Amino acid sequence: MKHAAPLLPTLLLLLAGCTEPKTLDTAATAAAPTLASAGSTAAQDTARVSGKPCDIQLAGIHFTKAVNGADTLTKTDAQGRMAFRVGAKKDFFCDPNDNKLSNNTAPMLLAQVDNTKPFTLVAKVTPGFTAKGLYNAGVLYVYVNDRRWQKHCFEQDERGRHRIVSVRTIGTSDDNNHDVVTAPTAYMKISSDTRTIGSYYSLDNKTWQLVRLYKNDYPAKLWAGVSAQCPIDTGTTSRFENISLTQNSVADFRLGN
């Protein structure tokens, strides 16, 4: 029994080493390459915070970060509409299958959000669908860094159908296909009350369908914005209208109102 006391500090140190401190899960520290999987290649994204400063005002939103040249690919008009051109083979995806399809080249136009307060991003989205445009989409984003984000898409699937898709990335991306939409346009919404994030779509901007719901464990500052993607085809243009980014949330996270 004389040796029991000296072992206690050692045990405490071992237990402490098994607990990941919460401060590692922030935009500032997520750039550490520890998220990279074994066998990754040099081309794999290592959780950098991408983009460069820009200054684009649209419908009360101040976009101040452009990822992959988004500020040079968008045109806005006095009615608050945006045409978002995207080139060939542009996508944002962190493939869980040994990074075979990883591609972080899609342009994004982002506005900073105070995540300690509620927020809601809404847009009327008309994607640039084409005959060969597999995975073409108009997209809404919440973004922390290149390995931690969610996108909410109106996207063309493998059978040429147009559907709502959501992708959440924590190191690697999941990929969730939702409802088929036959209309050329859909209203898209991402909303947070600081505790929960919900994603929704609507055909009339009144009745909303829940797409995804999860805990808001993002850092105090993050980015919200819009994007267009064209992973397979030679390029396309998606259109955004009725865009708004407000500091409130939906009242009912199941109904999206």
Secondary structure, 3 states (H helix, E strand, C coil): CCCHHHHHHHHHHHHHHCCCCHHHCCCCCCCCHHHCCCCCCCCCCCCCCCCEEEEEEECCEEEEEEECCHHHCEEECCCCCEEEEEECCECEECCCCCCCCCEECCCEEEEEEECCCCEEEEEEEECCCCCCCCCCEEEEEEEEECCEEEEEEEEECCCCCEEEEEEEEECCECCEEEEECCCCCEEEEEEECCCEEEEEEECCCCCCEEEEEEECCCCCEEEEEEEEEECCCCEEEEEEEEEEEECCCCCCCCCCC
